[in-house]
């Protein structure tokens, strides 16, 4: 049960108006005062306070200055400026802390589109960032946005280890961590080096980088890791806890596995979720989509309101029916999804 690792859930109902209709929740950063939500459908970063009030937005679809064709990531610098990447136009756009545009950087180094990839970004400090993506050469580029120079590149590309991964980076204080998903390795990235920080050992289900292909009529050939290998969905770490989720096709008694580890006590919880899960913290059968830690040991998550309400008819005889229905009765499923803050308990 998720409730074995969580002691409270805070629901933040986001304001909905014509200026902040969110189509997808691709990335969320919470700094303790604001929630920054990237919507890759509208190519916009929306900003709310912790009461759910809409504050401002950044970006719109287009080819013009400070517009985006394929917004793929963003990060908040320590000086509170906001940096947004566009994979299609291959540029970085810098905004101040309230969304005013500052400048743009075009990534056309050596006129070789494979020499630098800005699929995923994370700030090392106010001027140096790490960029991650599948290229023909190296997966990681460390880049100075002030001088617009590459400082170094590393982690050579490997077909079996270098998957596209939306939640590749984890920020813990000033430390930038990278999950190289296929290889199940955690790296620390600094301004001058990359070093292995942690190896995730799945024993007989370790990902070896082996893939298998299958032809599907009307679709073509698809490639996936072998069924006996574990694939990590996300890895988040703060100063207190580590949480990771993984899937393994041959372990079919659950569709998702979550491992929570307390770094102080060295205790852990191993959680499994399947279609029969009846846990208050998952709102009955619907596992939240965790998207990182905030500054208060809360896991940030989203869960479509429609999922909760459509499932309530099956729960009228459940002893927690009134409690859960009271929590969501005033939430309109046609509005923006809620943000959930799950506080990780001591164990």
Secondary structure, DSSP 8 states (H G I E B T S, - for coil): -GGGTEEEEEEE-----TT---S---EEEE-SSEEEEEETTTTEEEEEETT--EEEEE--BSSSTT-BSSEEEEEE-TTS-EEEEETTTTEEEEE-TTS-EEEEEE--GGG-TTS---SEEEESSSSEEEEE---SSEEEEEEETTTTEEEEEEEE--TTT----TT-EEEETTEEEEEEGGGTEEEEE-SS-EEEEEE---GGG---S-EEEEEETTTEEEEEE-TTS-EEEEEEE-SSEEEEEEE-TT-TT-SEEEEEEETTT--EEEEEE-TT---GGGTTT---EEEEE-TTSEEEEEE-HHHHHHHGGGGTTSTTHHHHHHHHTT--TTS--EEEEEEE---
